[in-house]
Amino acid sequence: MASNRGQSRIQQLLAAEQEAQRLSMLRRMSSGDPGANVKRLEVDTGAKIHHLKTEAGMVSGDVVTLLLKLLRRITLTVCIEESWNQ
């Protein structure tokens, strides 16, 4: 269950990053006062970065746990294969 939750959170992070990139592109293409656009983009980008860092902090434990489980499984598989080959 933890790995599914971790994968779901990673997908959410990727979606948020793509949305931030999309918004950034739209802001660059918009007309009007360039100074106001730049300031608004800086504020929006800062908020998105903060959100991504928060989300990454929430899933980092799940990601580490998932990676450790996979490493243990691979190590066990290699040990079993080596014992069969001897």
N, C-alpha and C positions, 0 to 999 in steps of 0.2 A: 504493500500500500504506500509506503514512504517513497518508493521509487516512482510510482505513478504520480504522486503529489509533486515530487521534485521535477518530473518531466513536464507536468502541467504548468508549474511555475516558470520553468525555463521557457516554455512556449509563450507564456504571458510576457516575459521579459523581451523576447524577440519581437512580439507584436507591438509592444510599447516603443521599442527602438525604431521599428519601421514607421510607426505613426509619427514619431518625433522627426524622422528624416523627411516624411511627406510634408509635415507642417513647415519644416524649415525651407523646403523647396518652394512651397506655395508663398511663403513670406518673401522670399527673394524675388519672386516673379511679380509680386504686387506693386502697384504704383502708389504714389503719394510722397509724403515727406520721408526721405531716405533716413534721416536721423531717428525719427519716430519708429520706423520699421526696424531699424537695427536694434534700438533699445527694446522694443517689444520682442524681437527674436531672441535677444540675450536673456530676457526674463523668462520666456517660454522654454528656452533651451536649458537654463539653469534649473527650472522646475522639473523638467523631464529627466535631467541627469540625477537630481536628488531622488526622484521617484525610482529610477533604475537602480541606484545604489542601495536604496532601502529594500527593494525587492530582491536584489542580489544577496544582500545580507540575510534575508529571511530564508533563501533557498540554499545558501552555501553549505550548511550542515547536511542537508539532504543529498546534495551533490557529492560531498565527501563520503558519506555513508554508502551511496550507490557505487562510487568508484572503488571503495574498499571491498565491498561485496563482490564486485566483478573481478578484482585482483585476486581475492581468495579463491574464487571459483576457477580462475585460470590456473593459479598455482596448484590447486588440487588436481585439476585435469592433467597438467604436465607431470605431476608426481605419479599419478595413476598410470599414465602412458609410459613413463620411464620404468616403472616396476613391471609392466607387462612385457616390455622389450628386453628385460634382463633375463 
